[in-house]
Amino acid sequence: MTGIALRSRWNEHNRALRALASPVSVLTAEHDGRRHGTTVSTVTRISRRPQVLGACLKSGSVLAALAVAEGRFAVNVLSGQQGRLARWFAESSRPDGPGQFAGIEWRPSPYAHAPLFVGALAHYDCRVVGSFTVGDHEVLLGAVVNAVAADGDPLISYSGDMFAGTLIPVAESEDRPFDLKETVPS
């Protein structure tokens, strides 16, 4: 296979992966007085019993290192009104430590003592139960110790961009069995 064909296949794979819509969150952690936050677009429930979340971060992530060292971290699931916050914590040139939280309304989480942002749709306080590298990312697993939910519209990552929006349920009238004859190629 030529380099052009490989690049084309890689681009198509990346384009397909961007079709995976997901909520935007900011993970926060504090260890030995060092506080840090980072935007992530991949946080998912791994287990219901016990409740465990998984988050994917770039390899070498400061947040992952602090969370593992402390054994705790917090998750802020952002509302559709918090796009600026998501962009700020994705910006590599923001200040390190407490300076990155200046001017942001937050309170410490009860368990991790990490920042919880006012206005977020949900907060999770997590105990680190695992951390491992897969490819170019680090997977951080956290058992949920505390969780709080609020009402509002989510901030969604889709196709390489962020969207604020109302989730519209599929109408029941649209829920009908598929006609398999129409979907099977001849």
Backbone as CSV, one residue per row, in Angstrom:
resi,resn,N_x,N_y,N_z,CA_x,CA_y,CA_z,C_x,C_y,C_z
1,MET,0.853,-1.179,0.000,0.000,0.000,0.000,0.895,1.237,0.000
2,THR,0.576,2.209,-0.823,1.391,3.413,-0.938,1.119,4.360,0.220
3,GLY,2.030,5.332,0.391,1.860,6.338,1.440,0.582,7.141,1.254
4,ILE,0.226,7.419,-0.003,-1.001,8.178,-0.278,-2.221,7.370,0.133
5,ALA,-2.226,6.077,-0.186,-3.361,5.224,0.185,-3.474,5.095,1.701
6,LEU,-2.333,4.943,2.392,-2.356,4.860,3.860,-2.889,6.153,4.471
7,ARG,-2.417,7.299,3.946,-2.866,8.596,4.450,-4.365,8.768,4.220
8,SER,-4.845,8.328,3.048,-6.270,8.426,2.737,-7.091,7.570,3.698
9,ARG,-6.617,6.353,3.962,-7.319,5.465,4.899,-7.309,6.082,6.306
10,TRP,-6.159,6.623,6.731,-6.042,7.259,8.049,-7.022,8.427,8.169
11,ASN,-7.072,9.265,7.130,-7.988,10.406,7.150,-9.437,9.947,7.244
12,GLU,-9.788,8.891,6.517,-11.160,8.379,6.555,-11.479,7.807,7.937
13,HIS,-10.530,7.127,8.548,-10.737,6.602,9.910,-10.958,7.752,10.890
14,ASN,-10.142,8.797,10.791,-10.312,9.958,11.678,-11.653,10.636,11.452
15,ARG,-12.056,10.750,10.204,-13.357,11.359,9.895,-14.486,10.538,10.512
16,ALA,-14.381,9.228,10.438,-15.398,8.351,11.028,-15.407,8.477,12.550
17,LEU,-14.228,8.567,13.165,-14.165,8.707,14.627,-14.786,10.018,15.096
18,ARG,-14.715,11.054,14.272,-15.305,12.344,14.644,-16.832,12.297,14.660
19,ALA,-17.410,11.236,14.127,-18.869,11.082,14.149,-19.367,10.611,15.511
20,LEU,-18.451,10.290,16.414,-18.838,9.877,17.767,-19.085,11.127,18.611
21,ALA,-20.337,11.474,18.802,-20.686,12.635,19.626,-20.512,12.277,21.096
22,SER,-20.043,13.243,21.890,-19.864,12.987,23.322,-19.947,14.290,24.105
23,PRO,-20.347,14.195,25.385,-20.393,15.399,26.211,-18.982,15.906,26.495
24,VAL,-18.854,17.215,26.631,-17.567,17.835,26.949,-17.485,18.012,28.462
25,SER,-16.358,17.615,29.027,-16.149,17.716,30.470,-14.796,18.345,30.748
26,VAL,-14.645,18.882,31.958,-13.340,19.312,32.445,-13.028,18.469,33.670
27,LEU,-11.914,17.746,33.602,-11.436,16.994,34.756,-10.548,17.912,35.576
28,THR,-10.633,17.795,36.897,-9.797,18.596,37.784,-9.177,17.691,38.840
29,ALA,-8.003,18.090,39.305,-7.315,17.341,40.355,-6.420,18.305,41.126
30,GLU,-6.102,17.906,42.344,-5.181,18.684,43.165,-4.312,17.705,43.940
31,HIS,-2.995,17.969,43.917,-2.055,17.119,44.651,-0.928,17.993,45.183
32,ASP,-0.649,17.883,46.466,0.417,18.666,47.117,0.319,20.156,46.781
33,GLY,-0.896,20.689,46.811,-1.113,22.106,46.557,-1.103,22.501,45.089
34,ARG,-0.860,21.570,44.190,-0.878,21.871,42.756,-2.243,21.502,42.198
35,ARG,-2.940,22.488,41.666,-4.292,22.310,41.125,-4.220,22.390,39.607
36,HIS,-4.985,21.511,38.936,-4.944,21.496,37.474,-6.297,21.056,36.923
37,GLY,-6.617,21.538,35.724,-7.824,21.126,35.020,-7.514,20.928,33.553
38,THR,-8.290,20.078,32.902,-8.114,19.872,31.467,-9.438,19.447,30.838
39,THR,-9.683,19.939,29.640,-10.896,19.591,28.900,-10.730,18.221,28.258
40,VAL,-11.777,17.418,28.369,-11.793,16.107,27.717,-13.142,15.921,27.029
41,SER,-13.116,15.233,25.897,-14.378,14.949,25.208,-14.727,13.471,25.289
42,THR,-13.922,12.718,26.032,-14.236,11.304,26.202,-14.260,10.951,27.680
43,VAL,-15.449,11.012,28.254,-15.722,10.495,29.597,-16.941,9.604,29.430
44,THR,-16.875,8.402,29.931,-17.989,7.479,29.761,-18.158,6.587,30.979
45,ARG,-19.359,6.091,31.131,-19.615,5.136,32.209,-19.007,3.802,31.793
46,ILE,-18.208,3.232,32.677,-17.592,1.929,32.444,-18.415,0.838,33.115
47,SER,-18.930,1.137,34.310,-19.676,0.151,35.085,-20.767,0.853,35.884
48,ARG,-21.915,0.184,36.007,-22.999,0.704,36.851,-22.836,0.267,38.298
49,ARG,-22.391,-0.969,38.499,-22.212,-1.508,39.854,-20.890,-2.236,39.922
50,PRO,-19.894,-1.651,40.510,-19.877,-0.322,41.104,-19.841,0.750,40.012
51,GLN,-20.228,1.958,40.374,-20.213,3.058,39.409,-18.767,3.467,39.143
52,VAL,-18.352,3.282,37.898,-16.989,3.626,37.487,-17.065,4.407,36.183
53,LEU,-16.333,5.519,36.129,-16.207,6.325,34.917,-14.828,6.106,34.321
54,GLY,-14.729,6.277,33.015,-13.447,6.249,32.329,-13.264,7.540,31.561
55,ALA,-12.057,8.080,31.582,-11.743,9.306,30.849,-10.465,9.073,30.053
56,CYS,-10.439,9.593,28.835,-9.256,9.458,27.981,-8.550,10.802,27.887
57,LEU,-7.252,10.782,28.174,-6.421,11.988,28.134,-5.189,11.705,27.287
58,LYS,-4.598,12.756,26.734,-3.371,12.579,25.960,-2.290,11.995,26.863
59,SER,-1.453,11.130,26.296,-0.332,10.575,27.060,0.528,11.714,27.590
60,GLY,1.025,11.551,28.805,1.833,12.589,29.435,1.010,13.681,30.074
61,SER,-0.290,13.480,30.203,-1.187,14.480,30.768,-0.816,14.834,32.209
62,VAL,-0.699,16.126,32.486,-0.450,16.606,33.848,-1.598,16.186,34.751
63,LEU,-2.834,16.315,34.251,-4.009,15.968,35.054,-3.961,14.503,35.470
64,ALA,-3.666,13.616,34.539,-3.615,12.184,34.861,-2.551,11.907,35.914
65,ALA,-1.385,12.525,35.785,-0.312,12.318,36.762,-0.726,12.798,38.148
66,LEU,-1.356,13.978,38.229,-1.811,14.498,39.528,-2.902,13.617,40.120
67,ALA,-3.849,13.195,39.292,-4.952,12.361,39.777,-4.435,11.034,40.320
68,VAL,-3.516,10.416,39.599,-2.964,9.133,40.046,-2.161,9.327,41.331
69,ALA,-1.362,10.394,41.405,-0.562,10.654,42.611,-1.456,10.899,43.824
70,GLU,-2.556,11.624,43.633,-3.479,11.942,44.729,-4.450,10.800,44.984
71,GLY,-4.725,10.022,43.930,-5.690,8.932,44.047,-7.127,9.394,43.902
72,ARG,-7.319,10.635,43.458,-8.663,11.215,43.328,-8.686,12.252,42.205
73,PHE,-9.879,12.482,41.674,-10.090,13.552,40.703,-11.576,13.866,40.651
74,ALA,-11.911,14.977,40.000,-13.309,15.377,39.833,-13.607,15.541,38.349
75,VAL,-14.879,15.335,38.006,-15.350,15.504,36.629,-16.452,16.550,36.641
76,ASN,-16.336,17.548,35.780,-17.358,18.571,35.573,-17.932,18.368,34.179
77,VAL,-19.174,17.901,34.067,-19.825,17.754,32.766,-20.408,19.124,32.423
78,LEU,-19.910,19.746,31.368,-20.238,21.139,31.071,-21.600,21.313,30.411
79,SER,-22.206,22.450,30.735,-23.483,22.817,30.117,-23.204,23.521,28.792
80,GLY,-24.239,23.670,28.002,-24.125,24.352,26.723,-23.691,25.799,26.842
81,GLN,-23.763,26.355,28.045,-23.361,27.742,28.281,-21.884,27.860,28.661
82,GLN,-21.158,26.741,28.697,-19.791,26.757,29.216,-18.732,26.462,28.155
83,GLY,-19.009,26.866,26.926,-18.046,26.669,25.847,-16.729,27.388,26.088
84,ARG,-16.783,28.608,26.628,-15.549,29.359,26.922,-14.685,28.605,27.923
85,LEU,-15.340,28.011,28.925,-14.629,27.232,29.942,-13.937,26.027,29.293
86,ALA,-14.641,25.340,28.412,-14.062,24.184,27.709,-12.853,24.608,26.880
87,ARG,-12.978,25.707,26.146,-11.860,26.182,25.324,-10.674,26.605,26.200
88,TRP,-10.957,27.266,27.330,-9.899,27.717,28.237,-9.070,26.536,28.750
89,PHE,-9.749,25.487,29.201,-9.026,24.353,29.772,-8.457,23.417,28.703
90,ALA,-8.717,23.710,27.438,-8.082,22.996,26.329,-6.858,23.759,25.825
91,GLU,-6.719,25.007,26.243,-5.647,25.888,25.778,-4.328,25.542,26.482
92,SER,-3.333,25.125,25.720,-2.056,24.723,26.325,-1.272,25.905,26.889
93,SER,-1.566,27.124,26.455,-0.820,28.293,26.934,-1.428,28.931,28.191
94,ARG,-2.500,28.336,28.760,-3.073,28.915,29.978,-2.073,28.763,31.122
95,PRO,-2.215,29.570,32.187,-1.277,29.460,33.317,-1.347,28.081,33.970
96,ASP,-0.258,27.694,34.593,-0.224,26.440,35.340,-0.689,26.712,36.772
97,GLY,-1.194,25.696,37.427,-1.561,25.814,38.838,-2.824,26.622,39.058
98,PRO,-2.921,27.265,40.235,-4.147,27.982,40.610,-4.528,29.116,39.656
99,GLY,-3.554,29.690,38.948,-3.835,30.788,38.031,-4.826,30.427,36.942
100,GLN,-4.874,29.163,36.553,-5.800,28.764,35.490,-7.250,28.804,35.953
101,PHE,-7.476,28.913,37.270,-8.834,28.967,37.816,-9.262,30.390,38.198
102,ALA,-8.383,31.376,37.977,-8.689,32.766,38.328,-9.905,33.252,37.546
103,GLY,-10.846,33.864,38.241,-12.036,34.418,37.614,-13.113,33.400,37.299
104,ILE,-12.895,32.145,37.654,-13.878,31.087,37.399,-14.574,30.754,38.707
105,GLU,-15.904,30.703,38.657,-16.670,30.401,39.865,-16.683,28.887,40.098
106,TRP,-16.093,28.466,41.226,-16.018,27.043,41.548,-15.994,26.865,43.055
107,ARG,-16.204,25.610,43.457,-16.091,25.233,44.869,-15.329,23.912,44.918
108,PRO,-14.675,23.607,46.049,-13.942,22.341,46.118,-14.889,21.155,46.251
109,SER,-14.543,20.073,45.585,-15.356,18.860,45.696,-15.163,18.255,47.085
110,PRO,-16.216,17.610,47.611,-16.135,17.085,48.974,-15.080,15.996,49.160
111,TYR,-14.828,15.195,48.135,-13.909,14.064,48.279,-12.521,14.376,47.715
112,ALA,-12.461,14.783,46.467,-11.171,15.020,45.805,-10.586,16.388,46.137
113,HIS,-11.406,17.290,46.669,-11.000,18.670,46.970,-10.565,19.413,45.708
114,ALA,-10.993,18.927,44.568,-10.674,19.529,43.276,-11.821,20.445,42.861
115,PRO,-11.564,21.421,41.981,-12.598,22.366,41.583,-13.809,21.731,40.894
116,LEU,-14.993,22.141,41.372,-16.275,21.830,40.733,-16.833,23.156,40.238
117,PHE,-17.137,23.251,38.951,-17.568,24.508,38.355,-19.053,24.754,38.562
118,VAL,-19.371,25.954,38.988,-20.761,26.376,39.118,-21.369,26.399,37.717
119,GLY,-22.560,25.850,37.566,-23.250,25.838,36.284,-23.057,24.572,35.470
120,ALA,-22.215,23.648,35.945,-22.019,22.385,35.217,-23.277,21.526,35.326
121,LEU,-23.490,20.643,34.350,-24.659,19.755,34.359,-24.529,18.634,35.374
122,ALA,-23.310,18.209,35.626,-23.083,17.141,36.605,-21.670,17.262,37.147
123,HIS,-21.519,16.818,38.387,-20.206,16.729,39.031,-20.029,15.312,39.535
124,TYR,-18.841,14.786,39.370,-18.489,13.477,39.922,-17.201,13.628,40.715
125,ASP,-17.192,13.094,41.909,-15.997,12.974,42.728,-15.550,11.526,42.589
126,CYS,-14.329,11.296,42.163,-13.894,9.928,41.861,-12.617,9.535,42.596
127,ARG,-12.552,8.252,42.932,-11.347,7.621,43.481,-10.702,6.848,42.335
128,VAL,-9.426,7.094,42.099,-8.729,6.419,41.003,-8.667,4.918,41.290
129,VAL,-9.170,4.131,40.337,-9.110,2.671,40.468,-8.265,2.042,39.358
130,GLY,-7.774,2.861,38.446,-6.917,2.341,37.392,-6.451,3.435,36.463
131,SER,-5.309,3.195,35.843,-4.759,4.122,34.866,-3.821,3.322,33.968
132,PHE,-4.024,3.438,32.663,-3.162,2.705,31.741,-3.114,3.433,30.409
133,THR,-2.072,3.140,29.647,-1.865,3.775,28.354,-2.373,2.870,27.240
134,VAL,-3.097,3.484,26.300,-3.550,2.798,25.095,-3.189,3.711,23.924
135,GLY,-2.273,3.269,23.092,-1.867,4.095,21.959,-1.314,5.426,22.429
136,ASP,-1.895,6.515,21.933,-1.414,7.851,22.286,-2.236,8.501,23.398
137,HIS,-3.011,7.705,24.141,-3.833,8.240,25.227,-3.663,7.451,26.514
138,GLU,-3.961,8.120,27.608,-3.987,7.480,28.913,-5.442,7.378,29.342
139,VAL,-5.832,6.209,29.800,-7.192,5.984,30.286,-7.149,6.050,31.805
140,LEU,-7.988,6.899,32.368,-8.088,7.089,33.810,-9.435,6.541,34.246
141,LEU,-9.434,5.597,35.176,-10.668,5.004,35.684,-10.918,5.508,37.092
142,GLY,-12.159,5.926,37.354,-12.499,6.447,38.670,-13.800,5.886,39.195
143,ALA,-13.759,5.344,40.417,-14.981,4.911,41.097,-15.680,6.155,41.620
144,VAL,-16.968,6.286,41.326,-17.726,7.471,41.728,-18.008,7.403,43.227
145,VAL,-17.541,8.420,43.951,-17.747,8.521,45.397,-18.930,9.442,45.682
146,ASN,-19.029,10.541,44.943,-20.141,11.496,45.047,-20.551,11.901,43.640
147,ALA,-21.842,12.187,43.463,-22.329,12.668,42.170,-23.503,13.605,42.401
148,VAL,-23.542,14.680,41.630,-24.631,15.654,41.692,-24.994,16.017,40.257
149,ALA,-26.299,16.077,39.961,-26.758,16.427,38.615,-27.619,17.679,38.666
150,ALA,-27.622,18.427,37.580,-28.443,19.632,37.431,-29.191,19.534,36.106
151,ASP,-30.122,20.437,35.896,-30.863,20.488,34.640,-30.182,21.457,33.685
152,GLY,-30.382,21.241,32.407,-29.841,22.154,31.411,-29.477,21.421,30.143
153,ASP,-28.980,22.175,29.186,-28.562,21.627,27.905,-27.070,21.330,27.939
154,PRO,-26.635,20.248,27.293,-25.226,19.858,27.337,-24.365,20.585,26.311
155,LEU,-23.071,20.568,26.568,-22.074,20.974,25.587,-21.579,19.670,24.963
156,ILE,-21.704,19.556,23.652,-21.413,18.307,22.952,-20.234,18.498,21.998
157,SER,-19.339,17.521,21.976,-18.250,17.476,21.009,-18.704,16.592,19.848
158,TYR,-18.619,17.143,18.640,-19.016,16.381,17.457,-18.244,16.902,16.248
159,SER,-17.660,16.019,15.512,-16.981,16.338,14.266,-15.899,17.404,14.444
160,GLY,-15.195,17.336,15.591,-14.087,18.247,15.831,-14.478,19.618,16.321
161,ASP,-15.744,19.818,16.665,-16.204,21.117,17.151,-17.094,20.903,18.365
162,MET,-17.466,22.002,19.029,-18.367,21.925,20.181,-19.701,22.560,19.830
163,PHE,-20.773,21.955,20.343,-22.120,22.420,20.073,-22.901,22.516,21.372
164,ALA,-23.608,23.628,21.529,-24.529,23.789,22.653,-25.912,23.554,22.095
165,GLY,-26.660,22.693,22.758,-27.966,22.457,22.182,-28.908,21.690,23.052
166,THR,-30.143,21.751,22.627,-31.202,21.022,23.290,-31.273,19.630,22.697
167,LEU,-31.351,18.641,23.562,-31.519,17.272,23.088,-32.999,17.052,22.839
168,ILE,-33.335,16.640,21.642,-34.730,16.451,21.263,-35.008,14.951,21.182
169,PRO,-35.913,14.436,22.036,-36.215,13.002,21.994,-36.825,12.607,20.650
170,VAL,-36.509,11.415,20.214,-37.102,10.874,18.996,-38.572,10.615,19.295
171,ALA,-39.445,11.099,18.446,-40.884,10.921,18.656,-41.238,9.441,18.605
172,GLU,-42.175,9.046,19.464,-42.591,7.643,19.496,-43.135,7.192,18.148
173,SER,-43.732,8.118,17.395,-44.282,7.740,16.091,-43.175,7.315,15.124
174,GLU,-41.961,7.746,15.382,-40.850,7.350,14.525,-40.280,5.990,14.921
175,ASP,-40.658,5.516,16.085,-40.165,4.222,16.564,-41.016,3.109,15.963
176,ARG,-40.563,2.562,14.864,-41.283,1.457,14.245,-40.252,0.427,13.812
177,PRO,-40.671,-0.817,13.700,-39.721,-1.857,13.284,-39.172,-1.557,11.893
178,PHE,-37.946,-1.935,11.688,-37.343,-1.792,10.370,-37.857,-2.896,9.461
179,ASP,-37.980,-2.580,8.202,-38.320,-3.586,7.207,-36.989,-4.145,6.710
180,LEU,-36.631,-5.325,7.193,-35.331,-5.896,6.874,-35.138,-6.119,5.384
181,LYS,-36.222,-6.300,4.639,-36.098,-6.500,3.194,-35.482,-5.274,2.538
182,GLU,-35.761,-4.087,3.102,-35.229,-2.857,2.528,-33.754,-2.662,2.853
183,THR,-33.265,-3.270,3.934,-31.902,-3.004,4.369,-30.894,-4.050,3.935
184,VAL,-31.361,-5.191,3.455,-30.445,-6.254,3.038,-30.084,-6.042,1.578
185,PRO,-28.777,-5.924,1.280,-28.389,-5.743,-0.124,-28.719,-6.991,-0.932
186,SER,-29.081,-6.783,-2.180,-29.443,-7.935,-3.028,-28.241,-8.488,-3.742
